[in-house]
């Protein structure tokens, strides 16, 4: 129970919404006892010719029915509202962790995993928790109130019913252990098969390229068969326990009520109205006990769903734990001091040291796989060095979180990373963009056509130009000192590439620009950072020209 409540605490709304949910569930349960009591009194009123009492009891029963309907409607609304609010909070939490995740961990989590976990497992977990809470509140309250009510109106029959139900529950307890084992097996199979399907979706391109559709189809059929078999077994146990218990309970309860009860009515020890009320209340007790059992199943499933998304919710080792650095005022220079970086046990860089001056335009060069993009990632804070220091001006940013660092730079990626929405939303990441700046950038990058084109129909070149436009827009609106770019011209045709490179040189004239670039472009680089297996060497074009002269 504690683990379930801790999960709900991830949403700030759960604290004040869960309590009224419990109160409404308890009220809805208590209102159910008005009807059998009114039935008992109305039956006795008919038998004794009490017309006024009959009318009063009918009015009370009608009013209780309306109140019950209102409470049940509020309960359903509150459950839906709580689920929606929780999902919103959970998505915000995951987005926050995803944004602040270390680059190495970020590569491990794919978009398909995130979406699937949030939409599916979180919704099922919340639904399961609420069902568990509702089942326990209503279940235990039904059992307690049913026992108290029966003892109050006819204790002899009540004792027989209670003793019999204790016997049935002892039998169910023994069966539940077996059901729990089957349920755990079912959860494990479903989690494994879901992970397999997610992996397929995330790697569909490779499957198509290597033409392994037939093999994958066979594996899917195998997984579906496993899921079908385990679900069939689970349903057989669940329905067998529930239906068998219901049939046995009803048979014996009716025998007690109409056997012992009829005997007592015949001898004048009780009234027929009491027996009719017993029929309802005995059923309430059975429903309460079954509700507690159903709540147990919901708890097990909810815990499985929570575990399924636990990898994302507990990313403390992957999320950057560093504190933000307030009032950063970098001057535009970047300095690496003996920076080392490792992937697991493999050391990629050792004692990397260089200084990039303010307003330098640096091209990072090196053979494929040598680590050019990794150096850029270290500058951006997407990676953290194993040792050494990285400075923005005089500010040590080695362990500063991405949010603080990214306020001072614009990062243009090789992948377009276009989101759903139009050109304005992708450029400015807001619906309230500066119209003058927006239209100037649209004209500058020749994106007029993209304004009216859905993102999924844009060409790769348009997407990449739109990607570049973000950095131009950001640099015009914020105190951006640095521009980092990683192979940004690879998807752009030659003419546009030269034109855009020249324009970026003009726009970013007073910025420090560090760019990974293979091809020669007309960007005004003044330095080259050569990355090799032995480290990095910074070449200054002007210094070399002076030496030659």
N, C-alpha and C positions, 0 to 999 in steps of 0.2 A: 504493500500500500504506500509506503514511504517513497519508493522509487517512482510510482505513478504520480504522486503529488509533486515530487521534485520536478518531474517532466512538465507538469502543468504550470509550474512556477516560471517556466521560460516565457510565459505570456503575462504581462502586467494585469490583463483583464481577468485572469482566472481567479485571483484572490477575492474580488468582490462579486464575481458572477457565480462561482461555485457554491457559495453559501446560500443565496436565494434559490439556486437549483435544488439543493438538498431540502430546504424548507418547503418548496413547492411539491417535491416528490413525497415528503412526509404528509403534507396536507392532502394530496391526491389520494394517498393510501387510506388515511383516516376517514375521508368522505365516503369511501366505499362501504363502511359499516352502517351508514345511515339507512341505506335501502333495506337490508335484512331486518333491521330493527323496526322500520316502518311497516314492512311486510308482516312481521309478528304482531304488531299492534293493530294493523288494519284487519288481519284475520280474526283476532280476538274481538275487535269492534263489531265485525259482521256476526260472529257467533253470539255475542251478547246484545245485539241490536243497538249499539251506540252509534247513531247516525252522525252526530256532531263530531265525535272522536274520529270517525272514519274520514270525514271531510278534512279535518285538521291534519291528519296523518298523510292524506293524499297531497295536500298543499306543501307540507314539509318535504315529502319525497320529491315532488316536482322541483322545488327550490334547490334541494340538494343536488339534483341531476344537472340543473343549469350551472350551479357553482362548480360541480365536478368537471363539466365540459369546459368551462372557462379555465380552470386550473390546469387541466390536461393540455389545452391549447397553449397556455403560457409556458408550460413545461417544454413542449415541443419547440416553441419559438426560441426559448432560452438555450436549449440544447444546440439548435442550429446557429444561433448568434455566437455562442461560446466557441463552437467549432470554427466558425469563420474568423473570429478575432484571433484565435490561437494560431490558425494557419498563417494569417497575416504576420503575426509577431515572429513565428518560426521562420518564415521566408526572409524577413528582415534580418534576423539573427544569422541565418546561413549566408545571406548576401554580404553582411558585414565581415564574417569570418573568411568568406571566399575572396573578398577584396583585399583583406589584410594578410592573406596567406603567403607564405614563402614560395618563391617561384618553383623550387624543387617539388614542394607538396602540391602546388597548383597544377603542375603537369600530370599529377597522379589522378586528380579528380576531373572527370569529364562532365560536360553539360548534361548529357543524358542521365548520368547518375544523380546529379543534383535534382533535376526536374522530377524524375521518377520517385525519388525518396520523399521529396516535399509533398507532391500531389497525392501520392498513393499511401505510403507508410504513415506519414504524419496524420492524414485524415483518418485512417483506420485506427491509429493509436488513440487519438482524441475521442473518436466514437466509442472505442472499446473501453476507455477509462470512464466516460460518462455513463455507458451502459452498466459498467461494474458498480459505480457509485449508486446509480438509480436502482439497480437490482438488489444491492445490499440494504439500502435505506428502506425501500418498499418491502423487500423480502423479510427482513428481521422484524419490521413493524407489523407486517401482516401476521406473522407467526405469533408475536407477543399479544397483539390486540385480539386475534382470533381465539387464542387460549384463554385470555382474560374474559372475553365476551361469553364464551361457552361455559366457563366455570361460573360465571355470574348468573346465567339464566337456567342452567341445568348441569350441575357439576358431575352427576353420575355418568351421564353420556359423555361429557367432556373428558373425564378420566380415561374412558375406553379409547376415545379418539387419540388422545395425546400419547398413551402407552403404545398404541399401534404405530403411530408415526415415528416414535423413537426407534422402534424395531426396524422399520423400513429405512431410516436414515443410517443406521449402523450397517445394514446391508449395502446401501449406496456408497458408504465410505470405503468399503472394501473394493467395490467396483471402480471407484473413482481413481484409485492408484493405477489400475490398468489403463483407464481412459487417459490419464495424465501422460503415461508413457507413449501411447499412440499419438497424442496431441503434440508432444515434443518432436516425435519422429516426423509428423506432418509438417510442422514449422520448419524443421531443418531441410526437408526436401523442397518445400516451396521457396525458401530463401536461396537455396543452391540453384534451383531452376530459374528464378528471377534474375539472379546474378548472371547466369549463362545468357539469357535473352538480352539483358542490358549490354553485355559484352559484344553480342552479335550486332546490335544496333550501332554501337560505337565503332565497330570495325567492319561495317558493311562494304566499304570501298575495297578493302583487301579481299573480302570474300568474293566480290564480283570480279576483281582483277584476276584472281587466281582460279576463278571458275570452279568454286567448290560448293555450289548451290545444292547439288544432290547429297553430298556428305552432310551438309548442315541440316538439310530437310530431314534426313534420317535421325540426326541427333535431336532435332526438335520433337520428332515423333516419339523418340525414346523418353525425352523429358516429360512430354504430355502424358504418356502412358504411366510414368512414375507418379505424376501428380494425380491422375485419375484414380489409380489404385489406392494411394494413401488417403485421398479425399473420400473415396468410397468406404474404406475401413473406418475413417474418422466419423463419417455420417452414420454408419451402421452402429458404432458404439454410442454416439450421442443420441440418436433416435431410439436405439434399443433401450438405453438406460431411461430416457425420458418417457417414452411410450409405455415401456414395461412397468415402470414405477407408477405412472398415471393409472393404468388399467388395474394393477393390484391394489393401489390405494383406494380407488373408487369402489371396487368390489367390496372391500372390507369395511370402508366407511359407511357405505349405504346399508351394509348388513348390520352394523352397529346402530346407525341412526334409525333405520326403519324396523330393525328387529327389536333391540332394547327400547328404542323410543316408542314404538307402537305398543309394546307391552306396558310401558308406563302410562301412555295415554289411555289405554284400555282400563287400567286400574285407577285412573283419575289423578295420577301423581304429576302429570304435566299437561300442557295444552298443545293442540295441533299447530297453532301458530309458532310455537317454539320449535317444533320439528321442521317446519318450513324454513325458519331462520337458520337452523342448523345446517340445512342443505347448502345454503349460500356460504355460511361461515366456514364449514368444513372444506369447501372448495377454495376459500381464501387461504386457509392454512396450507393446503397443497400447493397453491400458486406461490405462496411465500417461500416455501421450501425449495420449489423448483426454480424460483427466481434467484435464490442464493446460489444454487448449483450453476445456473446460467451465468451469473456474475463471475464465478470462478473461471469458467471457460473464457469469458471476455477479458479477464485479467491476464490469463496466460497469453492470449493472442496479442493484447496490447503491449505486454512486455516484449514479445517477439518483434513487434513493429518498432518499438523504441530501440531495441538492440540493432535493428536493421539500419536505422539512421544514426546510430551512436557514433559511427566513424566520422560523420560530418559534424555532429553536435559537440564532439569532444576532440577538437583539433588543437588542443593547447600546445602540443609539441610542434605543430605545423604552422600555427598562427604566430606572427611576430609579436613577441611579448614586450618589446621595448616601449618606453614611454615617448609621447610626442615631444618634440623640441619646439618650444614656443619662441616667438619673436626671432625666427631665423632670418638673417640678413646676409646671405652669401653674396660675394662680389662677382661671381661668374667663373671663378677658377675652380679646377678640380685637381686634387692631389691624392695619389695612391702611395702609401708608405708600407713597403714590405708586405704586400697583400698576398696571402696564400688562399687557395680555394680547392676543395676536394669534393668529388662525387663519391660518397661512400668511402671505400678504401683507396680509390684512385685519385691521386693528386694531379690537378689540371694546371695550376699555377703555383710557383714558389717565389716569394720575395719580389713581387711585381711592384715596381716603383717608377713613377713619372709624374710630371706636372703639366696640366693644360691651363694656359693662361686665359684671362677674361677676353671674350670675343674671338677666341681662336676658332678656326674652322678645320676640324680634324677628321680625316678619313681613316677608319680602322681597316687594315688590310691583313691578309694572311691566308694560308691554304685552308681548304674546307676541313672542318672538324677541329681546328686548332683552338677555338674558343673565343672567336670575335664577338659573337652575340652574348656570351657569358660575361665578358668584360663590360659590355654595354649594360647587361642586367645588373652587374655589381654597382655601376654608376647610378642606376635608377633605384637601387634598393630592392630589386626583385630577388636578388641573391644576397646572402650574407657571407663575408669572407670567413675562412676558418681561423685566420689570424691576420694581424696587420690593421691598418687604419685607412679610412677613406674620408676626405675632407671636401666640403663645399666652401671654398674660401677658407676662413679660419674655423668653421663649424665642423666638429667631428660628427659625421652622419653614419658612422659604421653600424650603429645599432638603433638608429632612429627609424620609426615606423614609416611606411610608404605614404600615409596621408600627409605627414609633415613635409616629407621630401618632395612629393609630387606637386605640391603647391608652387614649387619653384622651377618646374620643368614641364615640357611637353614631350610626349613619347609617341613616335610614329612607328607602328609595327609593320612587319612584312605581311602578316595576315590582315585582311581588311577589317575584320571584327565589326561588321555592320549589324545593327540591331533592328528589330521591327519598328517601323515608322518611316517618315519621309526624310528628305535631305536635311531639313531644319533640325529635326530631333537628333539626327546622327551627327550633325556638325556641332551643335551647341549643347546637347544633352539637356535641353529645357524647351518648354513650349513658349517661353517668353524671351526669345532671342532678340538681340539687337538687330533690327531690320536693316539698318544701313550697312553694318559690318557683314551681315549675312549675305546681302545681295552683292556687295563688292567682292566677296570671296567666291560666290557662285560664278560671277563674271570672270574673275581672275583664272579660275580652274576650268572654265567652260563646262559648268555643270547644269546648264539650263534644262537640258533634256532630263537629267536625273531628278529634277524637282517634281516632275509629273510621272515618274516611273516607279512602280513598286520595287522595293529593295530586292525581291527575289528575281526580278526581271532585269536588273541592272547588269551591265557588262562588268567583267573583273576590273577593267581599267577605270570605269566610273566609280566602282566601290573603293578602289585604292585612292583615287583623287579625293573622294569624300572623306576617306580616312586621313589624308594629308590636311584637308580643310579644318579638321578639329584642332590641330596644333596651331594653325594660323589664327583661328578664332580665339583660342585660349590665350595665345601670346598677346593678342590685342586687348584682352580684358583683364589679365592678371599680371602680377609682377614675376613674369617668367624670365629666368636668367639663362636656362639651358634648353637646348633642343637635342633630343636623342632620337636617332632614326636607324632602323634596321632593314636594309635591303628594300627601300620603299619604292624603287622604280622598276622592280622586276616584272610587274604586271602592266606597265604602261608602255605604249608604243613609242618608237624612237623620237618622233617629232614632238609629241607631248612631253616626253622625258626631258629633252633639252630645254624646252620652253619653261617647264615647271621648275627645273633645277636652277635656271637663271633667275626666275622670279623669287624662289625661296632664298637665293643668295642676297637679293635686295631686301626682302622682308626681314630676314634674320641677320642683317648686317651688324646689329648691335647686340647679338646674342652669342653665347658660346654654343657651337654646334659640333656634335660628335656623331658621325654617321658610318655605319657599316655599309660598304659599297664595293661591288665587284667591278662593275662597268665604269668606264670613263664618262663622266657627265660634266656639264658646264657649270658646276657649282664652284665657287671661289675658295677652294681649300687652300690653307696656308701651311698645314702640317699633315704628316702621315704617322699613324701609330701602327707600327708593324708588330704583329703578334706571332711569336714563334714558340717552339717547344721549350726554348731556353729563357723565355721572358718576353719583354716588350721594349721596343726602341722607338722613341719619338723623333721624327725627322722634321726639321724646320726648313721650309723651302727658301725663305729669305736668307737665313744664315748660310745655307749651302750655296746660294747664288753669290753672296758676299765673299765666301771663301774662294769660289771659282774666279771671281773678278780680281 
